[in-house]
């Protein structure tokens, strides 16, 4: 179960004060940008909409990818 799913299950059982404090904490995390316009129901998840914006802004760009190696050599433990 993801952390998001656990949070969604646990919050309804908590007092309103706890839910508002959790929301304030999540909004204070680095990288949070308040939505400028209403988010469509399909993209309610903040991170899902964030990454779709990031990848959408890079549409059509070529990526310099390193050549694939056959085997990765690691140090002995």
Residue pairs with C-beta under 8 A, 6 or more apart in sequence:
4 45
7 22
11 18
11 19
11 22
26 32
27 34
31 50
32 46
33 50
35 49
39 49
43 49
43 52
